[in-house]
Amino acid sequence: MSDKTTVAKTDDLQPGQGMVADVAGREIAVFNIDGTFYALDNTCAHRGGPLGEGDLEGDVVTCPWHGWQFNVTTGVCVNNPSACVKTFPVAVEAGEVKVDL
């Protein structure tokens, strides 16, 4: 059974922006790339930095703590492809961004 949680309105997160949302007690980083929304674990695989607070360029977010970069569409680390963060399905329904854990 799907457990979708609304994390934002589509108008709240402009293209090129990210945010952190609490979904069932878990911090999730949510990003808007040209109107398509993506969600991944907010915890950097390197040292636990908050990915949702990082800078987004294209489809890559840079962790604000140590500069590790992750592709937000796949969760794969650009610096070290063996390091990944978990991604989550996202749906947009009636103007709301919903994440499915």
N, CA, C and O atoms as a Tinker XYZ file with bonds, in Angstrom:
   404  protein
     1  N      0.839000   -1.189000    0.000000    73     2
     2  CA     0.000000    0.000000    0.000000    64     1     3
     3  C      0.878000    1.244000    0.000000    63     2     4     5
     4  O      1.870000    1.309000    0.725000    81     3
     5  N      0.521000    2.207000   -0.794000    73     3     6
     6  CA     1.277000    3.447000   -0.913000    64     5     7
     7  C      1.036000    4.346000    0.301000    63     6     8     9
     8  O     -0.076000    4.424000    0.823000    81     7
     9  N      2.083000    5.012000    0.731000    73     7    10
    10  CA     1.984000    5.914000    1.877000    64     9    11
    11  C      2.520000    7.275000    1.465000    63    10    12    13
    12  O      3.593000    7.682000    1.912000    81    11
    13  N      1.779000    7.986000    0.610000    73    11    14
    14  CA     2.210000    9.284000    0.112000    64    13    15
    15  C      1.968000   10.360000    1.156000    63    14    16    17
    16  O      0.908000   10.417000    1.778000    81    15
    17  N      2.970000   11.211000    1.336000    73    15    18
    18  CA     2.880000   12.320000    2.277000    64    17    19
    19  C      3.106000   13.624000    1.532000    63    18    20    21
    20  O      4.089000   13.759000    0.804000    81    19
    21  N      2.214000   14.579000    1.704000    73    19    22
    22  CA     2.383000   15.895000    1.087000    64    21    23
    23  C      3.521000   16.627000    1.788000    63    22    24    25
    24  O      3.533000   16.750000    3.012000    81    23
    25  N      4.483000   17.117000    0.991000    73    23    26
    26  CA     5.637000   17.819000    1.557000    64    25    27
    27  C      5.653000   19.300000    1.185000    63    26    28    29
    28  O      6.319000   20.099000    1.844000    81    27
    29  N      4.923000   19.667000    0.131000    73    27    30
    30  CA     4.901000   21.069000   -0.307000    64    29    31
    31  C      3.820000   21.249000   -1.360000    63    30    32    33
    32  O      3.306000   20.280000   -1.919000    81    31
    33  N      3.491000   22.484000   -1.616000    73    31    34
    34  CA     2.684000   22.848000   -2.778000    64    33    35
    35  C      3.666000   23.067000   -3.932000    63    34    36    37
    36  O      4.810000   23.459000   -3.704000    81    35
    37  N      3.235000   22.820000   -5.140000    73    35    38
    38  CA     4.145000   22.982000   -6.277000    64    37    39
    39  C      4.665000   24.419000   -6.368000    63    38    40    41
    40  O      5.801000   24.637000   -6.791000    81    39
    41  N      3.855000   25.392000   -5.981000    73    39    42
    42  CA     4.272000   26.796000   -6.033000    64    41    43
    43  C      5.290000   27.157000   -4.952000    63    42    44    45
    44  O      5.955000   28.188000   -5.051000    81    43
    45  N      5.418000   26.318000   -3.920000    73    43    46
    46  CA     6.345000   26.605000   -2.815000    64    45    47
    47  C      7.803000   26.335000   -3.177000    63    46    48    49
    48  O      8.709000   26.871000   -2.539000    81    47
    49  N      8.034000   25.512000   -4.191000    73    47    50
    50  CA     9.389000   25.090000   -4.535000    64    49    51
    51  C      9.635000   25.405000   -6.010000    63    50    52    53
    52  O      9.196000   24.670000   -6.895000    81    51
    53  N     10.338000   26.496000   -6.260000    73    51    54
    54  CA    10.587000   26.959000   -7.617000    64    53    55
    55  C     11.659000   26.107000   -8.300000    63    54    56    57
    56  O     12.471000   25.478000   -7.620000    81    55
    57  N     11.672000   26.079000   -9.637000    73    55    58
    58  CA    12.721000   25.333000  -10.349000    64    57    59
    59  C     14.115000   25.764000   -9.887000    63    58    60    61
    60  O     14.402000   26.953000   -9.749000    81    59
    61  N     14.967000   24.771000   -9.654000    73    59    62
    62  CA    16.327000   25.038000   -9.191000    64    61    63
    63  C     16.456000   25.127000   -7.685000    63    62    64    65
    64  O     17.545000   25.389000   -7.174000    81    63
    65  N     15.360000   24.913000   -6.959000    73    63    66
    66  CA    15.379000   25.002000   -5.501000    64    65    67
    67  C     15.222000   23.631000   -4.858000    63    66    68    69
    68  O     14.682000   22.695000   -5.446000    81    67
    69  N     15.716000   23.553000   -3.631000    73    67    70
    70  CA    15.548000   22.361000   -2.813000    64    69    71
    71  C     15.017000   22.744000   -1.451000    63    70    72    73
    72  O     15.027000   23.915000   -1.072000    81    71
    73  N     14.553000   21.745000   -0.717000    73    71    74
    74  CA    14.046000   21.974000    0.628000    64    73    75
    75  C     14.170000   20.680000    1.413000    63    74    76    77
    76  O     14.405000   19.609000    0.853000    81    75
    77  N     14.007000   20.806000    2.716000    73    75    78
    78  CA    14.008000   19.630000    3.588000    64    77    79
    79  C     12.600000   19.459000    4.137000    63    78    80    81
    80  O     11.972000   20.421000    4.578000    81    79
    81  N     12.112000   18.224000    4.105000    73    79    82
    82  CA    10.791000   17.919000    4.631000    64    81    83
    83  C     10.894000   16.740000    5.589000    63    82    84    85
    84  O     11.728000   15.850000    5.423000    81    83
    85  N     10.030000   16.754000    6.590000    73    83    86
    86  CA     9.943000   15.636000    7.520000    64    85    87
    87  C      8.825000   14.728000    7.028000    63    86    88    89
    88  O      7.669000   15.140000    6.929000    81    87
    89  N      9.185000   13.492000    6.723000    73    87    90
    90  CA     8.209000   12.516000    6.265000    64    89    91
    91  C      8.273000   11.327000    7.215000    63    90    92    93
    92  O      9.232000   10.556000    7.197000    81    91
    93  N      7.261000   11.190000    8.028000    73    91    94
    94  CA     7.179000   10.080000    8.992000    64    93    95
    95  C      8.427000    9.998000    9.867000    63    94    96    97
    96  O      8.937000    8.911000   10.140000    81    95
    97  N      8.915000   11.169000   10.306000    73    95    98
    98  CA    10.079000   11.208000   11.182000    64    97    99
    99  C     11.411000   11.089000   10.473000    63    98   100   101
   100  O     12.452000   11.009000   11.126000    81    99
   101  N     11.400000   11.077000    9.155000    73    99   102
   102  CA    12.628000   10.958000    8.371000    64   101   103
   103  C     12.824000   12.235000    7.564000    63   102   104   105
   104  O     11.880000   12.721000    6.942000    81   103
   105  N     14.039000   12.786000    7.564000    73   103   106
   106  CA    14.314000   13.996000    6.791000    64   105   107
   107  C     14.575000   13.623000    5.331000    63   106   108   109
   108  O     15.438000   12.803000    5.019000    81   107
   109  N     13.794000   14.257000    4.448000    73   107   110
   110  CA    13.868000   14.011000    3.018000    64   109   111
   111  C     14.219000   15.325000    2.320000    63   110   112   113
   112  O     13.643000   16.367000    2.633000    81   111
   113  N     15.159000   15.278000    1.378000    73   111   114
   114  CA    15.490000   16.436000    0.553000    64   113   115
   115  C     14.617000   16.374000   -0.703000    63   114   116   117
   116  O     14.563000   15.346000   -1.378000    81   115
   117  N     13.942000   17.469000   -1.005000    73   115   118
   118  CA    13.056000   17.532000   -2.166000    64   117   119
   119  C     13.565000   18.637000   -3.086000    63   118   120   121
   120  O     13.887000   19.736000   -2.633000    81   119
   121  N     13.633000   18.335000   -4.389000    73   119   122
   122  CA    14.171000   19.281000   -5.362000    64   121   123
   123  C     13.222000   19.434000   -6.540000    63   122   124   125
   124  O     12.520000   18.497000   -6.921000    81   123
   125  N     13.216000   20.636000   -7.110000    73   123   126
   126  CA    12.452000   20.933000   -8.317000    64   125   127
   127  C     13.452000   21.193000   -9.439000    63   126   128   129
   128  O     14.211000   22.161000   -9.403000    81   127
   129  N     13.437000   20.309000  -10.437000    73   127   130
   130  CA    14.299000   20.489000  -11.610000    64   129   131
   131  C     13.382000   20.724000  -12.804000    63   130   132   133
   132  O     12.769000   19.793000  -13.326000    81   131
   133  N     13.301000   21.967000  -13.222000    73   131   134
   134  CA    12.485000   22.350000  -14.377000    64   133   135
   135  C     11.050000   21.836000  -14.287000    63   134   136   137
   136  O     10.481000   21.399000  -15.288000    81   135
   137  N     10.463000   21.886000  -13.083000    73   135   138
   138  CA     9.082000   21.494000  -12.910000    64   137   139
   139  C      8.862000   20.028000  -12.575000    63   138   140   141
   140  O      7.729000   19.610000  -12.336000    81   139
   141  N      9.933000   19.243000  -12.556000    73   139   142
   142  CA     9.844000   17.846000  -12.143000    64   141   143
   143  C     10.451000   17.737000  -10.753000    63   142   144   145
   144  O     11.528000   18.277000  -10.497000    81   143
   145  N      9.771000   17.046000   -9.863000    73   143   146
   146  CA    10.185000   16.973000   -8.464000    64   145   147
   147  C     10.852000   15.639000   -8.157000    63   146   148   149
   148  O     10.437000   14.588000   -8.647000    81   147
   149  N     11.900000   15.706000   -7.328000    73   147   150
   150  CA    12.667000   14.525000   -6.927000    64   149   151
   151  C     12.868000   14.557000   -5.424000    63   150   152   153
   152  O     12.921000   15.626000   -4.814000    81   151
   153  N     12.980000   13.369000   -4.828000    73   151   154
   154  CA    13.186000   13.273000   -3.379000    64   153   155
   155  C     14.264000   12.242000   -3.087000    63   154   156   157
   156  O     14.322000   11.184000   -3.713000    81   155
   157  N     15.113000   12.570000   -2.127000    73   155   158
   158  CA    16.142000   11.639000   -1.682000    64   157   159
   159  C     16.417000   11.842000   -0.208000    63   158   160   161
   160  O     16.012000   12.840000    0.388000    81   159
   161  N     17.107000   10.887000    0.360000    73   159   162
   162  CA    17.483000   10.977000    1.770000    64   161   163
   163  C     18.270000   12.268000    1.968000    63   162   164   165
   164  O     19.158000   12.585000    1.177000    81   163
   165  N     17.947000   13.005000    3.011000    73   163   166
   166  CA    18.604000   14.286000    3.263000    64   165   167
   167  C     20.015000   14.126000    3.821000    63   166   168   169
   168  O     20.728000   15.120000    3.957000    81   167
   169  N     20.431000   12.927000    4.142000    73   167   170
   170  CA    21.718000   12.695000    4.793000    64   169   171
   171  C     22.792000   12.298000    3.786000    63   170   172   173
   172  O     22.700000   11.247000    3.152000    81   171
   173  N     23.807000   13.142000    3.644000    73   171   174
   174  CA    24.929000   12.861000    2.746000    64   173   175
   175  C     25.630000   11.570000    3.168000    63   174   176   177
   176  O     25.845000   11.330000    4.356000    81   175
   177  N     25.984000   10.742000    2.183000    73   175   178
   178  CA    26.655000    9.470000    2.444000    64   177   179
   179  C     28.076000    9.655000    2.979000    63   178   180   181
   180  O     28.651000    8.712000    3.523000    81   179
   181  N     28.650000   10.845000    2.838000    73   179   182
   182  CA    30.020000   11.091000    3.285000    64   181   183
   183  C     30.100000   11.286000    4.791000    63   182   184   185
   184  O     30.700000   10.476000    5.499000    81   183
   185  N     29.490000   12.371000    5.281000    73   183   186
   186  CA    29.556000   12.675000    6.714000    64   185   187
   187  C     28.226000   13.139000    7.292000    63   186   188   189
   188  O     28.184000   13.746000    8.362000    81   187
   189  N     27.136000   12.850000    6.577000    73   187   190
   190  CA    25.818000   13.146000    7.121000    64   189   191
   191  C     25.313000   14.560000    6.941000    63   190   192   193
   192  O     24.370000   14.966000    7.620000    81   191
   193  N     25.915000   15.315000    6.046000    73   191   194
   194  CA    25.480000   16.689000    5.813000    64   193   195
   195  C     24.071000   16.751000    5.237000    63   194   196   197
   196  O     23.589000   15.771000    4.670000    81   195
   197  N     23.402000   17.903000    5.379000    73   195   198
   198  CA    22.014000   18.071000    4.931000    64   197   199
   199  C     21.921000   18.416000    3.434000    63   198   200   201
   200  O     22.085000   19.575000    3.052000    81   199
   201  N     21.664000   17.429000    2.609000    73   199   202
   202  CA    21.645000   17.650000    1.160000    64   201   203
   203  C     20.588000   18.654000    0.728000    63   202   204   205
   204  O     20.794000   19.384000   -0.241000    81   203
   205  N     19.465000   18.704000    1.427000    73   203   206
   206  CA    18.403000   19.637000    1.073000    64   205   207
   207  C     18.781000   21.095000    1.254000    63   206   208   209
   208  O     18.085000   21.986000    0.768000    81   207
   209  N     19.876000   21.339000    1.947000    73   207   210
   210  CA    20.374000   22.708000    2.140000    64   209   211
   211  C     21.518000   23.030000    1.177000    63   210   212   213
   212  O     22.083000   24.123000    1.222000    81   211
   213  N     21.857000   22.074000    0.303000    73   211   214
   214  CA    22.965000   22.267000   -0.627000    64   213   215
   215  C     22.561000   23.054000   -1.857000    63   214   216   217
   216  O     21.381000   23.317000   -2.089000    81   215
   217  N     23.564000   23.426000   -2.642000    73   215   218
   218  CA    23.339000   24.157000   -3.891000    64   217   219
   219  C     23.010000   23.164000   -5.000000    63   218   220   221
   220  O     23.678000   22.141000   -5.150000    81   219
   221  N     21.969000   23.480000   -5.779000    73   219   222
   222  CA    21.536000   22.643000   -6.884000    64   221   223
   223  C     21.949000   23.294000   -8.197000    63   222   224   225
   224  O     21.604000   24.444000   -8.468000    81   223
   225  N     22.693000   22.542000   -9.011000    73   223   226
   226  CA    23.060000   22.999000  -10.356000    64   225   227
   227  C     22.673000   21.895000  -11.321000    63   226   228   229
   228  O     23.243000   20.804000  -11.298000    81   227
   229  N     21.694000   22.188000  -12.172000    73   227   230
   230  CA    21.172000   21.147000  -13.060000    64   229   231
   231  C     20.497000   20.085000  -12.212000    63   230   232   233
   232  O     19.561000   20.374000  -11.467000    81   231
   233  N     20.986000   18.836000  -12.330000    73   231   234
   234  CA    20.408000   17.765000  -11.519000    64   233   235
   235  C     21.374000   17.278000  -10.443000    63   234   236   237
   236  O     21.245000   16.158000   -9.948000    81   235
   237  N     22.338000   18.118000  -10.084000    73   235   238
   238  CA    23.345000   17.750000   -9.080000    64   237   239
   239  C     23.283000   18.704000   -7.892000    63   238   240   241
   240  O     23.322000   19.924000   -8.051000    81   239
   241  N     23.184000   18.118000   -6.690000    73   239   242
   242  CA    23.219000   18.911000   -5.472000    64   241   243
   243  C     24.585000   18.723000   -4.822000    63   242   244   245
   244  O     25.134000   17.621000   -4.812000    81   243
   245  N     25.127000   19.815000   -4.280000    73   243   246
   246  CA    26.406000   19.776000   -3.583000    64   245   247
   247  C     26.164000   19.889000   -2.091000    63   246   248   249
   248  O     25.541000   20.843000   -1.626000    81   247
   249  N     26.657000   18.910000   -1.339000    73   247   250
   250  CA    26.491000   18.926000    0.111000    64   249   251
   251  C     27.192000   20.166000    0.683000    63   250   252   253
   252  O     28.345000   20.437000    0.344000    81   251
   253  N     26.502000   20.915000    1.544000    73   251   254
   254  CA    27.099000   22.136000    2.083000    64   253   255
   255  C     28.242000   21.891000    3.070000    63   254   256   257
   256  O     28.980000   22.824000    3.386000    81   255
   257  N     28.406000   20.676000    3.560000    73   255   258
   258  CA    29.458000   20.422000    4.546000    64   257   259
   259  C     30.816000   20.160000    3.920000    63   258   260   261
   260  O     31.793000   20.803000    4.304000    81   259
   261  N     30.912000   19.243000    2.975000    73   259   262
   262  CA    32.219000   18.853000    2.437000    64   261   263
   263  C     32.269000   18.789000    0.920000    63   262   264   265
   264  O     33.256000   18.321000    0.353000    81   263
   265  N     31.210000   19.257000    0.251000    73   263   266
   266  CA    31.254000   19.379000   -1.198000    64   265   267
   267  C     30.979000   18.119000   -2.003000    63   266   268   269
   268  O     31.139000   18.131000   -3.224000    81   267
   269  N     30.571000   17.034000   -1.359000    73   267   270
   270  CA    30.227000   15.852000   -2.142000    64   269   271
   271  C     28.998000   16.179000   -2.980000    63   270   272   273
   272  O     28.113000   16.913000   -2.540000    81   271
   273  N     28.952000   15.631000   -4.185000    73   271   274
   274  CA    27.864000   15.938000   -5.105000    64   273   275
   275  C     27.056000   14.679000   -5.428000    63   274   276   277
   276  O     27.610000   13.592000   -5.594000    81   275
   277  N     25.739000   14.851000   -5.512000    73   275   278
   278  CA    24.840000   13.740000   -5.787000    64   277   279
   279  C     23.868000   14.115000   -6.895000    63   278   280   281
   280  O     23.344000   15.229000   -6.928000    81   279
   281  N     23.636000   13.181000   -7.793000    73   279   282
   282  CA    22.617000   13.359000   -8.806000    64   281   283
   283  C     21.273000   13.137000   -8.120000    63   282   284   285
   284  O     21.021000   12.052000   -7.596000    81   283
   285  N     20.418000   14.135000   -8.115000    73   283   286
   286  CA    19.164000   14.024000   -7.371000    64   285   287
   287  C     18.160000   13.107000   -8.063000    63   286   288   289
   288  O     17.196000   12.674000   -7.432000    81   287
   289  N     18.362000   12.802000   -9.334000    73   287   290
   290  CA    17.433000   11.916000  -10.037000    64   289   291
   291  C     17.737000   10.444000   -9.763000    63   290   292   293
   292  O     16.850000    9.599000   -9.879000    81   291
   293  N     18.984000   10.132000   -9.402000    73   291   294
   294  CA    19.388000    8.737000   -9.192000    64   293   295
   295  C     19.901000    8.452000   -7.787000    63   294   296   297
   296  O     19.876000    7.304000   -7.343000    81   295
   297  N     20.370000    9.489000   -7.073000    73   295   298
   298  CA    20.966000    9.311000   -5.752000    64   297   299
   299  C     22.430000    8.924000   -5.799000    63   298   300   301
   300  O     23.053000    8.750000   -4.752000    81   299
   301  N     22.994000    8.786000   -6.991000    73   299   302
   302  CA    24.392000    8.370000   -7.144000    64   301   303
   303  C     25.331000    9.551000   -6.899000    63   302   304   305
   304  O     25.091000   10.661000   -7.375000    81   303
   305  N     26.397000    9.293000   -6.151000    73   303   306
   306  CA    27.393000   10.315000   -5.853000    64   305   307
   307  C     28.284000   10.538000   -7.075000    63   306   308   309
   308  O     28.806000    9.586000   -7.656000    81   307
   309  N     28.449000   11.797000   -7.453000    73   307   310
   310  CA    29.295000   12.151000   -8.590000    64   309   311
   311  C     30.763000   11.909000   -8.249000    63   310   312   313
   312  O     31.524000   11.447000   -9.099000    81   311
   313  N     31.173000   12.215000   -7.013000    73   311   314
   314  CA    32.556000   12.084000   -6.572000    64   313   315
   315  C     32.977000   10.631000   -6.393000    63   314   316   317
   316  O     34.124000   10.271000   -6.656000    81   315
   317  N     32.039000    9.801000   -5.943000    73   315   318
   318  CA    32.332000    8.414000   -5.612000    64   317   319
   319  C     31.098000    7.581000   -5.972000    63   318   320   321
   320  O     30.224000    7.390000   -5.126000    81   319
   321  N     31.009000    7.083000   -7.205000    73   319   322
   322  CA    29.802000    6.388000   -7.653000    64   321   323
   323  C     29.394000    5.170000   -6.819000    63   322   324   325
   324  O     28.269000    4.686000   -6.944000    81   323
   325  N     30.289000    4.677000   -5.980000    73   323   326
   326  CA    29.902000    3.561000   -5.116000    64   325   327
   327  C     29.096000    4.042000   -3.908000    63   326   328   329
   328  O     28.497000    3.235000   -3.197000    81   327
   329  N     29.081000    5.354000   -3.678000    73   327   330
   330  CA    28.304000    5.943000   -2.573000    64   329   331
   331  C     26.993000    6.479000   -3.151000    63   330   332   333
   332  O     26.997000    7.244000   -4.115000    81   331
   333  N     25.900000    6.079000   -2.564000    73   331   334
   334  CA    24.582000    6.522000   -3.029000    64   333   335
   335  C     23.718000    6.906000   -1.840000    63   334   336   337
   336  O     23.958000    6.478000   -0.711000    81   335
   337  N     22.716000    7.718000   -2.114000    73   335   338
   338  CA    21.685000    7.989000   -1.127000    64   337   339
   339  C     20.370000    7.480000   -1.698000    63   338   340   341
   340  O     20.173000    7.460000   -2.913000    81   339
   341  N     19.491000    7.077000   -0.824000    73   339   342
   342  CA    18.213000    6.504000   -1.231000    64   341   343
   343  C     17.326000    7.574000   -1.862000    63   342   344   345
   344  O     17.235000    8.697000   -1.366000    81   343
   345  N     16.685000    7.211000   -2.950000    73   343   346
   346  CA    15.708000    8.090000   -3.594000    64   345   347
   347  C     14.308000    7.561000   -3.298000    63   346   348   349
   348  O     14.126000    6.396000   -2.946000    81   347
   349  N     13.325000    8.446000   -3.450000    73   347   350
   350  CA    11.937000    8.090000   -3.158000    64   349   351
   351  C     11.034000    8.554000   -4.291000    63   350   352   353
   352  O     11.286000    9.594000   -4.898000    81   351
   353  N      9.978000    7.788000   -4.582000    73   351   354
   354  CA     9.027000    8.213000   -5.615000    64   353   355
   355  C      8.316000    9.505000   -5.211000    63   354   356   357
   356  O      7.986000    9.718000   -4.044000    81   355
   357  N      8.094000   10.354000   -6.203000    73   355   358
   358  CA     7.390000   11.621000   -5.984000    64   357   359
   359  C      6.217000   11.685000   -6.961000    63   358   360   361
   360  O      6.335000   11.291000   -8.121000    81   359
   361  N      5.102000   12.182000   -6.477000    73   359   362
   362  CA     3.932000   12.397000   -7.323000    64   361   363
   363  C      3.426000   13.817000   -7.095000    63   362   364   365
   364  O      3.505000   14.349000   -5.988000    81   363
   365  N      2.913000   14.414000   -8.151000    73   363   366
   366  CA     2.269000   15.718000   -8.027000    64   365   367
   367  C      0.788000   15.484000   -8.267000    63   366   368   369
   368  O      0.377000   15.013000   -9.328000    81   367
   369  N     -0.008000   15.825000   -7.253000    73   367   370
   370  CA    -1.456000   15.629000   -7.324000    64   369   371
   371  C     -2.157000   16.896000   -6.842000    63   370   372   373
   372  O     -1.943000   17.340000   -5.714000    81   371
   373  N     -2.975000   17.460000   -7.682000    73   371   374
   374  CA    -3.763000   18.647000   -7.343000    64   373   375
   375  C     -2.890000   19.768000   -6.759000    63   374   376   377
   376  O     -3.260000   20.416000   -5.780000    81   375
   377  N     -1.719000   19.982000   -7.387000    73   375   378
   378  CA    -0.842000   21.069000   -6.956000    64   377   379
   379  C     -0.029000   20.783000   -5.712000    63   378   380   381
   380  O      0.604000   21.686000   -5.165000    81   379
   381  N     -0.035000   19.536000   -5.256000    73   379   382
   382  CA     0.746000   19.152000   -4.075000    64   381   383
   383  C      1.841000   18.157000   -4.467000    63   382   384   385
   384  O      1.630000   17.253000   -5.276000    81   383
   385  N      3.019000   18.357000   -3.863000    73   383   386
   386  CA     4.142000   17.447000   -4.058000    64   385   387
   387  C      4.065000   16.404000   -2.962000    63   386   388   389
   388  O      4.067000   16.733000   -1.776000    81   387
   389  N      3.997000   15.137000   -3.368000    73   387   390
   390  CA     3.841000   14.046000   -2.412000    64   389   391
   391  C      4.998000   13.065000   -2.563000    63   390   392   393
   392  O      5.382000   12.701000   -3.675000    81   391
   393  N      5.546000   12.643000   -1.426000    73   391   394
   394  CA     6.654000   11.679000   -1.401000    64   393   395
   395  C      6.117000   10.360000   -0.843000    63   394   396   397
   396  O      5.340000   10.329000    0.112000    81   395
   397  N      6.555000    9.290000   -1.467000    73   395   398
   398  CA     6.133000    7.943000   -1.075000    64   397   399
   399  C      7.332000    7.205000   -0.489000    63   398   400   401
   400  O      8.275000    6.872000   -1.208000    81   399
   401  N      7.293000    6.950000    0.821000    73   399   402
   402  CA     8.375000    6.194000    1.456000    64   401   403
   403  C      8.146000    4.719000    1.227000    63   402   404
   404  O      8.941000    3.893000    1.678000    81   403
